[in-house]
Protein backbone atom coordinates (compact mmCIF):
# COMPACT_ATOMS: atom_id res chain seq x y z
CA UNK A 1 0.00 0.00 0.00
CA UNK A 2 1.50 3.35 -0.95
CA UNK A 3 1.77 6.31 1.46
CA UNK A 4 -1.19 8.20 -0.07
CA UNK A 5 -3.50 5.21 0.22
CA UNK A 6 -2.35 4.63 3.80
CA UNK A 7 -3.07 8.27 4.72
CA UNK A 8 -6.55 8.09 3.16
CA UNK A 9 -7.27 4.80 4.96
CA UNK A 10 -6.09 6.24 8.29
CA UNK A 11 -8.28 9.30 7.77
CA UNK A 12 -11.29 7.13 7.00
CA UNK A 13 -10.74 5.04 10.12
CA UNK A 14 -10.35 8.06 12.36
CA UNK A 15 -13.46 9.65 10.86
CA UNK A 16 -15.46 6.45 11.15
CA UNK A 17 -14.34 5.89 14.72
CA UNK A 18 -15.23 9.48 15.58
CA UNK A 19 -18.69 8.96 14.10
CA UNK A 20 -19.00 5.71 16.03
CA UNK A 21 -18.19 7.44 19.29
CA UNK A 22 -20.50 10.35 18.53
CA UNK A 23 -23.43 8.17 17.55
CA UNK A 24 -23.31 5.35 20.08
CA UNK A 25 -24.58 7.55 22.89
CA UNK A 26 -24.49 11.02 24.37
CA UNK A 27 -21.56 10.23 26.70
CA UNK A 28 -19.26 9.47 23.74
CA UNK A 29 -17.79 6.24 25.07
CA UNK A 30 -14.17 5.71 24.19
CA UNK A 31 -13.73 3.99 20.84
CA UNK A 32 -10.08 3.50 20.00
CA UNK A 33 -9.04 2.66 16.44
CA UNK A 34 -6.66 -0.27 16.25
CA UNK A 35 -6.18 -0.93 12.55
CA UNK A 36 -7.62 -0.81 9.08
CA UNK A 37 -6.52 -3.26 6.44
CA UNK A 38 -7.40 -3.61 2.80
CA UNK A 39 -8.28 -7.24 2.22
CA UNK A 40 -8.33 -9.31 -0.96
CA UNK A 41 -11.89 -10.60 -0.55
CA UNK A 42 -14.72 -8.52 -1.96
CA UNK A 43 -17.96 -7.65 -0.17
CA UNK A 44 -20.97 -7.65 -2.51
CA UNK A 45 -18.53 -7.28 -5.40
CA UNK A 46 -16.82 -4.20 -3.86
CA UNK A 47 -13.23 -3.69 -2.75
CA UNK A 48 -13.18 -4.33 1.00
CA UNK A 49 -11.40 -3.21 4.15
CA UNK A 50 -11.45 -4.61 7.68
CA UNK A 51 -11.48 -2.09 10.53
CA UNK A 52 -10.73 -3.04 14.13
CA UNK A 53 -11.64 -0.90 17.14
CA UNK A 54 -11.64 -1.26 20.90
CA UNK A 55 -14.91 -0.20 22.57
CA UNK A 56 -15.19 0.57 26.28
CA UNK A 57 -18.50 1.00 28.16
CA UNK A 58 -18.72 2.04 31.78
CA UNK A 59 -21.36 0.26 33.96
CA UNK A 60 -24.86 1.01 32.66
CA UNK A 61 -23.59 2.79 29.54
CA UNK A 62 -25.46 1.94 26.33
CA UNK A 63 -25.25 2.69 22.64
CA UNK A 64 -28.00 3.79 20.28
CA UNK A 65 -29.51 1.34 17.76
CA UNK A 66 -27.51 1.24 14.53
CA UNK A 67 -26.41 -0.83 11.53
CA UNK A 68 -23.05 -1.55 9.93
CA UNK A 69 -22.30 -1.56 6.17
CA UNK A 70 -20.87 -5.09 6.39
CA UNK A 71 -20.53 -8.00 8.79
CA UNK A 72 -19.19 -7.30 12.29
CA UNK A 73 -17.42 -9.61 14.71
CA UNK A 74 -16.72 -8.94 18.38
CA UNK A 75 -14.76 -10.39 21.28
CA UNK A 76 -15.45 -9.34 24.90
CA UNK A 77 -12.14 -8.68 26.65
CA UNK A 78 -13.47 -7.87 30.12
CA UNK A 79 -16.77 -7.32 31.90
CA UNK A 80 -20.20 -8.10 30.45
CA UNK A 81 -21.82 -6.96 27.21
CA UNK A 82 -25.56 -7.11 26.56
CA UNK A 83 -26.13 -7.53 22.83
CA UNK A 84 -29.08 -8.09 20.52
CA UNK A 85 -29.64 -7.90 16.76
CA UNK A 86 -32.85 -7.71 14.76
CA UNK A 87 -35.70 -9.47 16.63
CA UNK A 88 -33.46 -11.93 18.47
CA UNK A 89 -33.58 -11.91 22.28
CA UNK A 90 -30.81 -10.01 24.09
CA UNK A 91 -27.86 -12.04 25.36
CA UNK A 92 -25.31 -11.14 28.00
CA UNK A 93 -21.82 -12.02 26.83
CA UNK A 94 -18.95 -12.40 29.29
CA UNK A 95 -15.21 -11.97 28.86
CA UNK A 96 -13.92 -14.49 26.32
CA UNK A 97 -17.19 -14.76 24.38
CA UNK A 98 -17.72 -13.64 20.79
CA UNK A 99 -20.53 -12.39 18.58
CA UNK A 100 -21.29 -12.01 14.88
CA UNK A 101 -23.62 -9.54 13.15
CA UNK A 102 -24.60 -9.95 9.49
CA UNK A 103 -24.07 -6.81 7.44
CA UNK A 104 -27.00 -4.38 7.59
CA UNK A 105 -28.77 -6.06 10.51
CA UNK A 106 -30.24 -3.91 13.28
CA UNK A 107 -27.90 -3.80 16.26
CA UNK A 108 -30.66 -2.80 18.67
CA UNK A 109 -29.11 -3.53 22.09
CA UNK A 110 -25.55 -2.57 22.97
CA UNK A 111 -24.89 -1.97 26.67
CA UNK A 112 -22.89 -2.82 29.73
CA UNK A 113 -25.29 -4.43 32.25
CA UNK A 114 -22.53 -5.11 34.77
CA UNK A 115 -20.91 -3.28 37.67
CA UNK A 116 -17.44 -3.02 36.10
CA UNK A 117 -16.06 -1.57 32.89
CA UNK A 118 -16.63 -3.58 29.70
CA UNK A 119 -14.04 -3.69 26.93
CA UNK A 120 -14.36 -5.44 23.60
CA UNK A 121 -12.60 -5.71 20.29
CA UNK A 122 -14.82 -5.29 17.24
CA UNK A 123 -14.06 -5.83 13.57
CA UNK A 124 -16.22 -4.58 10.73
CA UNK A 125 -15.73 -5.71 7.14
CA UNK A 126 -16.90 -2.90 4.87
CA UNK A 127 -16.65 -1.54 1.35
CA UNK A 128 -13.54 0.66 1.10
CA UNK A 129 -15.71 3.57 0.02
CA UNK A 130 -18.10 3.31 3.02
CA UNK A 131 -18.64 6.77 4.49
CA UNK A 132 -19.64 5.51 7.96
CA UNK A 133 -19.04 2.27 9.85
CA UNK A 134 -22.02 3.02 12.08
CA UNK A 135 -25.33 3.90 10.45
CA UNK A 136 -27.73 5.36 13.06
CA UNK A 137 -31.33 4.19 13.16
CA UNK A 138 -34.02 6.79 13.70
CA UNK A 139 -36.53 5.94 16.41
Protein Blocks (a to p, Z undefined) as FASTA:
>chain_A
ZZklmmmmmmmmmmmmmmmmmmmpmnopadddfbdcddfbdcehiacddddddddddehi
acdddddfbdcddddfbhcddddehjbccddddehiacdddehiacfbccdfbfbdcddd
ddddddfklmbfbdcddZZ
